[in-house]
């Protein structure tokens, strides 16, 4: 077993750098996958029915993009929709 010793300042600098890298990677992945397909949208919403997803789309509850028969859904609008419909424990 090896023990590595850091100065306090060096340790916190390392933690800060790791945090920045993790945040950058998460943002990069999130931005790459902003537009998702039907199955991922239903999974994110926790619904199985294609009809329910169509209802949300028709009532413009979530953002989508349609090109021919291809429909993509905005991940951020789905997350926003879920947040808007969240029931807080404070309200119970």
C-alpha positions as CSV (number, residue, x, y, z in Angstrom):
1,X,0.0,0.0,0.0
2,X,1.3,3.4,-1.0
3,X,0.5,6.6,0.8
4,X,0.5,9.9,-1.1
5,X,0.9,13.1,0.8
6,X,-0.3,16.5,-0.5
7,X,0.1,20.0,0.9
8,X,-3.3,21.4,1.8
9,X,-3.2,24.0,-0.9
10,X,-2.1,21.5,-3.6
11,X,-4.9,19.1,-2.6
12,X,-7.6,21.8,-2.9
13,X,-6.2,22.9,-6.2
14,X,-6.4,19.4,-7.5
15,X,-10.0,19.0,-6.3
16,X,-10.9,22.3,-8.1
17,X,-9.3,21.2,-11.3
18,X,-11.1,17.8,-11.2
19,X,-14.4,19.5,-10.5
20,X,-13.9,21.8,-13.5
21,X,-13.1,18.9,-15.8
22,X,-16.1,16.9,-14.6
23,X,-18.4,19.8,-15.2
24,X,-17.0,20.4,-18.7
25,X,-17.5,16.7,-19.6
26,X,-21.1,16.7,-18.3
27,X,-21.9,19.9,-20.2
28,X,-20.3,18.5,-23.4
29,X,-22.3,15.3,-23.2
30,X,-25.5,17.2,-22.4
31,X,-25.0,19.6,-25.3
32,X,-24.3,16.7,-27.7
33,X,-27.5,15.0,-26.8
34,X,-30.0,17.9,-26.6
35,X,-32.2,16.3,-29.3
36,X,-33.3,12.8,-28.5
37,X,-35.4,10.2,-30.2
38,X,-38.9,8.9,-29.2
39,X,-37.8,6.0,-27.1
40,X,-35.4,8.1,-25.0
41,X,-38.0,10.8,-24.6
42,X,-40.6,8.3,-23.3
43,X,-38.0,6.8,-21.0
44,X,-37.1,10.2,-19.6
45,X,-40.7,11.0,-19.0
46,X,-41.4,7.6,-17.6
47,X,-44.2,6.8,-20.1
48,X,-44.7,3.7,-22.2
49,X,-47.4,5.0,-24.5
50,X,-46.6,6.6,-27.9
51,X,-50.0,8.2,-27.7
52,X,-49.2,10.0,-24.5
53,X,-46.0,11.4,-26.0
54,X,-48.0,12.5,-29.0
55,X,-50.4,14.3,-26.7
56,X,-47.6,16.2,-25.0
57,X,-46.3,17.1,-28.4
58,X,-49.7,18.2,-29.8
59,X,-50.4,20.4,-26.8
60,X,-46.9,21.8,-27.1
61,X,-46.0,20.8,-23.5
62,X,-42.5,19.7,-24.7
63,X,-40.4,21.1,-27.6
64,X,-39.8,18.9,-30.6
65,X,-38.4,19.2,-34.1
66,X,-39.9,17.4,-37.1
67,X,-38.2,16.8,-40.4
68,X,-40.2,14.5,-42.7
69,X,-41.1,11.5,-40.5
70,X,-38.2,12.1,-38.1
71,X,-39.2,13.6,-34.8
72,X,-36.6,14.7,-32.2
73,X,-37.5,15.9,-28.7
74,X,-35.7,18.6,-26.7
75,X,-34.1,17.0,-23.6
76,X,-34.0,20.3,-21.8
77,X,-37.7,21.0,-22.4
78,X,-38.6,17.6,-21.1
79,X,-36.6,18.2,-17.9
80,X,-38.2,21.6,-17.6
81,X,-41.7,20.0,-18.0
82,X,-40.9,17.5,-15.3
83,X,-39.6,20.2,-13.0
84,X,-42.8,22.3,-13.5
85,X,-45.0,19.3,-12.6
86,X,-43.0,18.3,-9.6
87,X,-44.9,18.1,-6.4
88,X,-42.7,19.3,-3.6
89,X,-42.7,17.7,-0.1
90,X,-43.3,21.2,1.2
91,X,-46.8,21.2,-0.3
92,X,-47.8,17.9,1.2
